[in-house]
Amino acid sequence: MFPADAGTPGLKLRHALAGLQAGVFGALLMLMWFAAASALTRRSVWLIPNLFATLLFGGSAYHDRYVNTSLAGAGFIVLAYGLLGLIWGMIWKENRKPGLVVFGAVAGFVAYYLVSRFLWERLSPPFSVYAPERELMIAHILWGMALAKSPSFAHRIADSTAEPTFHTVSSVSVESPELIR
């Protein structure tokens, strides 16, 4: 058994790893969107990562500039959405369906709605007050669209962990003195 195939017959480690990869990829897309949106709205690049840092450090982490908790907020985004991607990968496995990107975008929107309405309001009141809803919603849709890469990531992992196949070549004799090119 290969390391990427450990687990139950239907659900393999590669599905979870592929979902994690897609989730982290989507989280990095979110951070890039936050940076682009901050340039468009003339806000600090660190505003939204600092907002996520309030989930870890409380309201004192919310600033419009880089502070010592800014990277923790960005890291929290990568960690949280990477783990949500892991769950996605375990659900979808290697199923490539038409319209999976659209379904991922819808899943990203649903994740945004559920997280913003039920989690952020309870964990960090500043988050629910100061969160730029449009930027966060678009970021979640981008994240969901990135999750659609999970089945192809699972196939790549399976291909890279498969045993190499060796083909035996029968002995060939050359009858003419010509060079073979």
C-alpha positions in Angstrom: 0.0 0.0 0.0 1.3 3.4 -0.9 1.4 6.3 1.7 -1.1 8.3 -0.3 -3.5 5.4 -0.4 -3.7 4.8 3.4 -7.1 4.6 4.9 -10.4 3.1 3.9 -10.9 1.7 0.4 -13.3 4.5 -0.6 -11.6 7.4 1.1 -7.9 7.7 0.6 -5.3 10.1 2.1 -4.7 11.6 -1.3 -8.3 12.9 -1.4 -7.7 14.8 1.9 -4.3 16.0 0.7 -5.8 17.2 -2.6 -8.5 19.0 -0.8 -6.0 20.6 1.5 -3.9 21.7 -1.5 -7.0 23.2 -3.2 -8.1 24.9 0.0 -4.7 26.5 0.6 -4.5 27.5 -3.1 -8.0 29.1 -2.7 -6.8 30.9 0.5 -3.9 32.3 -1.3 -6.2 33.5 -4.0 -8.3 35.1 -1.2 -5.2 37.0 0.1 -4.4 38.2 -3.4 -7.9 39.4 -3.9 -7.8 41.2 -0.5 -4.6 43.0 -1.7 -6.2 43.9 -5.0 -9.4 45.1 -3.4 -7.5 47.2 -0.9 -5.7 49.0 -3.7 -9.1 49.6 -5.4 -10.8 50.9 -2.2 -7.6 52.7 -1.0 -7.4 50.8 2.2 -4.5 49.2 3.9 -3.5 45.7 2.6 -3.4 44.6 6.2 -6.9 45.6 7.1 -8.6 42.2 6.4 -5.8 40.0 7.8 -5.9 42.2 10.9 -9.7 41.6 11.0 -9.1 37.9 11.0 -6.5 38.4 13.7 -9.2 39.7 15.9 -10.6 36.2 16.0 -7.4 35.1 17.7 -6.3 38.2 19.7 -9.5 40.2 20.2 -10.4 43.7 19.1 -7.0 45.1 19.9 -5.6 43.4 16.8 -7.7 45.5 14.5 -5.6 48.3 12.9 -5.3 49.7 9.4 -1.5 49.0 9.2 0.9 46.2 9.7 1.2 45.2 13.3 2.7 42.2 15.0 -0.6 40.2 14.7 -1.1 40.8 10.9 0.8 37.7 9.8 -1.2 35.6 12.3 -4.4 36.8 10.7 -3.1 35.9 7.2 -1.9 32.5 8.5 -5.3 31.9 10.1 -7.0 32.5 6.7 -4.6 29.9 5.1 -5.1 27.4 8.0 -8.9 27.7 8.3 -9.7 27.6 4.6 -7.1 24.9 4.0 -8.8 22.7 6.5 -12.2 23.4 4.9 -10.7 22.4 1.6 -9.5 19.2 3.2 -13.2 18.4 4.0 -14.1 19.3 0.4 -11.5 16.9 -0.9 -12.8 14.0 1.3 -16.3 14.6 0.0 -15.6 15.0 -3.7 -12.6 12.6 -3.9 -11.7 12.3 -7.6 -15.1 12.9 -9.0 -14.8 15.4 -11.9 -18.2 16.6 -12.7 -19.3 19.2 -15.2 -20.0 22.5 -13.5 -17.8 21.7 -10.5 -16.4 25.2 -10.6 -19.9 26.7 -10.4 -20.8 24.3 -7.6 -17.5 25.3 -5.8 -18.4 29.0 -6.2 -21.8 28.3 -4.7 -20.2 26.4 -1.9 -17.9 29.3 -1.3 -20.8 31.7 -1.1 -22.6 29.3 1.3 -19.5 29.1 3.4 -19.3 32.9 3.5 -22.9 33.2 4.6 -22.6 30.5 7.3 -19.3 31.7 8.7 -20.3 35.4 8.6 -23.7 34.9 10.1 -23.0 32.3 12.7 -19.4 32.2 13.6 -17.8 35.7 13.2 -20.6 37.4 15.0 -20.2 35.2 18.0 -16.4 35.0 18.1 -15.4 38.5 17.3 -17.9 41.4 17.4 -15.4 43.8 15.6 -15.4 41.3 12.7 -19.1 41.5 12.1 -19.0 45.3 12.4 -16.0 46.2 10.3 -15.9 43.4 7.7 -16.1 44.6 4.1 -18.8 42.3 3.0 -18.4 42.6 -0.7 -14.6 41.8 -0.6 -15.2 38.9 1.7 -18.0 37.5 -0.4 -16.0 37.7 -3.7 -13.0 36.1 -1.9 -15.1 33.2 -0.7 -16.4 32.7 -4.2 -12.8 32.6 -5.6 -11.9 30.2 -2.8 -14.8 27.9 -3.7 -13.9 28.0 -7.4 -10.3 27.0 -6.5 -11.7 24.0 -4.6 -12.8 22.6 -8.0 -9.2 21.7 -8.6 -9.2 19.1 -5.9 -10.1 16.1 -8.1 -7.2 16.9 -10.5 -4.9 17.4 -7.6 -5.9 13.9 -6.3 -5.2 12.4 -9.7 -1.7 14.0 -9.7 -1.0 12.7 -6.3 -2.1 9.2 -7.4 0.1 9.4 -10.5 3.1 10.5 -8.5 2.8 7.8 -5.9 2.1 4.9 -8.3 4.7 2.2 -8.8 6.7 2.8 -11.9 6.0 0.3 -14.6 9.0 -1.2 -16.4 8.6 -2.7 -19.8 11.1 -5.3 -20.8 12.5 -4.9 -24.2 13.4 -8.1 -26.1 16.8 -8.3 -27.5 17.1 -6.7 -30.8 19.8 -7.5 -33.2 21.1 -5.1 -35.8 21.8 -6.8 -39.1 23.2 -3.9 -41.0 26.2 -1.8 -40.0 24.2 1.4 -40.2 23.8 3.7 -37.3 20.4 3.8 -35.8 19.2 7.4 -35.3 
